[in-house]
Amino acid sequence: MITQEDVLAFEKTFTDKKTYRRFLCIKLKIIDGKTQAEIAQHTGFGFRHVQRIQAQVQQHGLYSLYPKKGIVRNSLLPSKQAEIDLLQRHKGKVGIYDLHQALNALVGRPVIFQTVYNLLNRHDWKAKVPRPVHPNHNDEAQTLFKKTS
């Protein structure tokens, strides 16, 4: 249970307006005793958003109001070294589908294609490269077109 003293002590730790606005949802409830509808009107949040913030603080505490920092990686994805090994094995191969199938086998479950593009982006690889020549090109037709035009 969060007390009024905890709320007042915690109020001095905020530096940005966005987080303080979320904190107001808790402060107005505990200190002023306002309803969720009044808090929503005062803060500009929707009624349901105020409910979510208050439920989150009840479950995880006041420190859950701070924004999460850093990149959250899926724990099922392989380590950085395994990613590098996978990319080295598929270097020079044509098609993203082969890499997608290999990543599925490495993880042990199907992953979406966006995961493959994120993997390539993370290691500064380009997934798509222009082909040097069109597969249906005809040299004779090109020279004839140059002569007649």
C-alpha positions as CSV (number, residue, x, y, z in Angstrom):
1,M,0.0,0.0,0.0
2,I,1.4,3.4,-1.0
3,T,1.1,6.1,1.7
4,Q,0.9,9.9,1.3
5,E,4.4,10.3,2.7
6,D,5.8,8.0,0.0
7,V,4.0,9.9,-2.7
8,L,5.2,13.3,-1.4
9,A,8.8,12.1,-1.2
10,F,8.6,10.5,-4.6
11,E,7.3,13.7,-6.2
12,K,10.7,15.5,-5.9
13,T,12.5,12.9,-8.1
14,F,10.9,13.9,-11.5
15,T,12.6,15.9,-14.1
16,D,10.4,15.7,-17.1
17,K,6.8,16.7,-17.6
18,K,5.6,13.5,-19.3
19,T,6.5,11.4,-16.3
20,Y,5.2,13.9,-13.8
21,R,1.8,13.9,-15.6
22,R,1.6,10.2,-15.1
23,F,2.6,10.7,-11.4
24,L,-0.4,13.1,-11.1
25,C,-2.7,10.2,-11.6
26,I,-1.4,8.7,-8.4
27,K,-1.0,11.9,-6.4
28,L,-4.6,13.1,-7.1
29,K,-6.0,9.8,-6.1
30,I,-4.0,9.2,-2.9
31,I,-3.6,12.8,-1.5
32,D,-6.7,14.6,-2.9
33,G,-9.0,11.6,-3.1
34,K,-10.3,12.4,-6.5
35,T,-12.1,9.9,-8.7
36,Q,-10.6,8.5,-11.9
37,A,-13.0,10.6,-14.0
38,E,-11.8,13.8,-12.3
39,I,-8.2,12.8,-12.6
40,A,-8.7,12.0,-16.4
41,Q,-10.2,15.5,-16.8
42,H,-7.5,17.2,-14.9
43,T,-4.5,15.4,-16.5
44,G,-5.9,15.2,-20.0
45,F,-5.5,11.4,-20.1
46,G,-8.4,9.1,-21.0
47,F,-10.3,7.4,-18.3
48,R,-9.0,4.0,-19.2
49,H,-5.4,5.2,-19.3
50,V,-5.7,6.6,-15.8
51,Q,-7.0,3.2,-14.7
52,R,-4.0,1.4,-16.4
53,I,-1.5,3.8,-14.7
54,Q,-3.0,3.3,-11.3
55,A,-3.2,-0.5,-11.7
56,Q,0.5,-0.6,-12.8
57,V,1.6,1.4,-9.7
58,Q,-0.5,-0.9,-7.4
59,Q,1.1,-3.9,-8.9
60,H,4.7,-2.8,-9.4
61,G,5.2,0.3,-7.2
62,L,5.9,4.0,-7.9
63,Y,9.1,3.3,-9.8
64,S,7.1,1.8,-12.6
65,L,6.1,5.4,-13.6
66,Y,9.6,6.0,-15.0
67,P,9.9,5.3,-18.7
68,K,11.8,2.2,-19.7
69,K,15.2,2.8,-21.2
70,G,17.3,0.8,-23.5
71,I,16.6,-1.7,-26.2
72,V,14.5,-4.6,-25.2
73,R,15.6,-7.7,-27.1
74,N,13.5,-10.8,-27.4
75,S,15.0,-13.4,-25.1
76,L,14.3,-16.2,-27.6
77,L,16.6,-14.6,-30.2
78,P,20.1,-15.9,-30.5
79,S,23.1,-14.1,-29.0
80,K,25.1,-11.5,-31.0
81,Q,27.8,-14.1,-31.8
82,A,25.3,-16.6,-33.1
83,E,23.8,-13.8,-35.2
84,I,27.2,-13.0,-36.7
85,D,27.9,-16.7,-37.4
86,L,24.5,-17.0,-39.1
87,L,25.1,-14.0,-41.3
88,Q,28.6,-15.2,-42.2
89,R,27.2,-18.6,-43.3
90,H,24.7,-16.9,-45.6
91,K,27.0,-14.2,-47.0
92,G,26.8,-14.1,-50.7
93,K,23.7,-16.2,-51.0
94,V,20.7,-14.9,-52.9
95,G,17.4,-14.5,-51.2
96,I,16.2,-13.4,-47.7
97,Y,14.1,-16.6,-47.5
98,D,17.1,-18.8,-46.9
99,L,18.2,-16.6,-44.1
100,H,14.7,-16.6,-42.7
101,Q,14.5,-20.4,-42.7
102,A,18.0,-20.6,-41.0
103,L,16.9,-18.1,-38.3
104,N,13.7,-20.2,-37.7
105,A,15.9,-23.3,-37.2
106,L,18.3,-21.5,-34.9
107,V,15.6,-20.1,-32.7
108,G,13.5,-23.2,-32.8
109,R,10.2,-21.6,-33.7
110,P,8.9,-19.5,-36.5
111,V,9.8,-15.8,-36.5
112,I,8.3,-13.0,-38.6
113,F,10.2,-11.6,-41.6
114,Q,10.7,-8.2,-39.9
115,T,13.0,-10.0,-37.4
116,V,15.3,-10.9,-40.3
117,Y,15.3,-7.3,-41.6
118,N,16.0,-6.1,-38.0
119,L,18.9,-8.6,-37.8
120,L,20.4,-7.3,-41.0
121,N,19.9,-3.7,-40.0
122,R,21.5,-4.3,-36.6
123,H,24.7,-5.5,-38.3
124,D,24.6,-2.8,-41.1
125,W,23.8,-5.2,-43.9
126,K,21.7,-4.4,-46.8
127,A,19.0,-6.9,-47.4
128,K,18.3,-5.9,-51.0
129,V,20.9,-5.0,-53.6
130,P,20.3,-4.0,-57.2
131,R,21.0,-6.7,-59.8
132,P,23.7,-5.8,-62.4
133,V,21.6,-7.0,-65.4
134,H,18.0,-7.8,-66.0
135,P,17.5,-11.5,-66.4
136,N,15.6,-11.2,-69.6
137,H,17.9,-8.7,-71.3
138,N,18.8,-9.0,-75.0
139,D,22.0,-7.5,-76.2
140,E,21.0,-7.7,-79.9
141,A,17.8,-5.9,-79.3
142,Q,19.6,-3.2,-77.3
143,T,22.1,-2.5,-80.1
144,L,19.4,-2.5,-82.7
145,F,17.4,0.0,-80.6
146,K,20.5,2.2,-80.3
147,K,21.0,2.2,-84.1
148,T,17.4,3.0,-85.0
149,S,16.7,5.7,-82.5
